[in-house]
Every structure is written in C-alpha cells, then in structure tokens.
Amino acid sequence: MTKAADKKMLFEYLLRLGDNALVLGQQLSKWVGHGPELEEEMAMANFALDYVGQARMFFSYAAEIEGRGRSEDDIAFLRDCGEFRNFLLIEQRNGDFAQTIARQFLFESFYQFQLDGLSRSTDKRIAEIAARVIKEINYHLRHMRQWVLRLGDGTEESHRRLQHAFDYLWRYTGELFEADDIDVWAVQHGVGPNPEELLGRWKDYLENTLKEATLNRPEDGWMDSGGRNGHHTEHLGYLLADMQFLQRAYPGANW
C-alpha cells in the first residue's frame, strides 16, 4: 500500500472516531433544560462538552492528515449526511430518559475497550488522545451504569421503559464489532484494535450489569449497519440540520 493510501485510511479512521464523538455531543446537549433533575442536566451538559472536545482532537488531526486546508469546523459543519461515518447506534434519538441511558451505556461500554486498544496505538497522536479520553469515558460509564441499575431495579415503570430501550437499540449493536477494510488496515499497522476481538469483553461487562439491574439481555438477531459507510437513518439528517444551521446560513462568519 502506498503512503498516500495509508494517509487516506488514517483519515477515514479518524473521521469515524470524530463523528461518533461529535454526534453524541450534539445528542446529549439536547437534555439541557429537559432532564429529570437539574443535577442530571448539568451532568449531560458536561458529558456533551467532553464529546465535543474529543471530536475537535480527532478532526484536527484528520485535517492535518488530509492536507487540504480544511479546519475542524469545516469537517464538522460542512459535510452532508452521507459523508458522516458514525455508528447507527449513536444517531438514534434521545427518546425518553431510559432510551438515552441505554444508548449511552451500550456505546460507552464498547468505547472503553476501544480506547484501551487505541491508547497503545503505534500512532503516537492517537495514543495520546485515547489516553486522555479514556479517563472521561470511564467516568461517563460509571454514571450511566448507576442509572441502569437504578432504573432497571427501580419501579415497575422504570424497569419496563429501560428494558424496552435495550430491546429497541440492540439491533444497532452488531455494527460496533464489524471489521471492514479500514479496521483490517488499522490492525495490520497497529493503529487500532480489531473490533471483533472486543465483543467477548463487552458482552461479559454488559451481561453482568444487566443481571444486577434485573434486566434481560436482548436476543441476538438481525443487525442493522451501514453508518460507517455513510448509510444512515433519518435521525441523523434532522440532527445535522440543527447542528449545522448557523454555519450554513452564515458561511465563514466570525464571532
């Protein structure tokens, strides 16, 4: 593989990481003013800021690798839906509070293992970013896990809502562990972990938590995928319309 091809692969790999973070930052920010309690609104706001910060680090590096003069803002705000490479799970709407908690727990329990692998990347820049980010995600995950336990083993209504949320979102978890050509390249070059090898650890962690929360792990079945190739659900289009409106309405505006 040529040096130019390697740069293209690295750029695409960084986009995936950055897009996951950016979309989740936008999603969690929507809870400000709508949370079940003031303290939780503040927590969600801080988690959203963490994700936006992660997106900036990944996009800044991606822009350098690309070498076309684009900025992190250009990458975030001037791409269309089909150019985004985030997981489908990430873009699913917040729904009720239980659905947000289930979505975050499913992703962040995976993300902790992915970041652990990335922290040992042969790419020094990625390793440094991952070592910083994993501290944030470990805290996020502890918070989400507490809510899973609280809602799952709480009232009949909270249990029902959370179980429904996990059942609904389960179809999007298979994509987290699919390895395509970019993942194969990352593994061969020591850039990132093989997602297929993270599945066992993730299931063990997930099943232990669900059992403690008196919840059932959904049955495996047909899994939806395609987000990393630009094939998204309608939810991402609505999210980007909100997130990108100001930049597109006033292109190049300075504040």
Secondary structure, 3 states (H helix, E strand, C coil): CCHHHHHHHHHHHHHHHHHHHHHHHHHHHCCCCCCCCHHHHHHHHHHHHHHHHHHHHHHHHHHHHHCCCCCHHHHHHCCCHHHCCCCHHHHCCCCCHHHHHHHHHHHHHHHHHHHHHHCCCCCHHHHHHHHHHHHHHHHHHHHHHHHHHHHHCCCHHHHHHHHHHHHHHHHHCHHHHCCCHHHHHHHHCCCCCCHHHHHHHHHHHHHHHHHHCCCCCCCCCCCCCCHHHCCCCHHHHHHHHHHCHHHHHCCCCCC
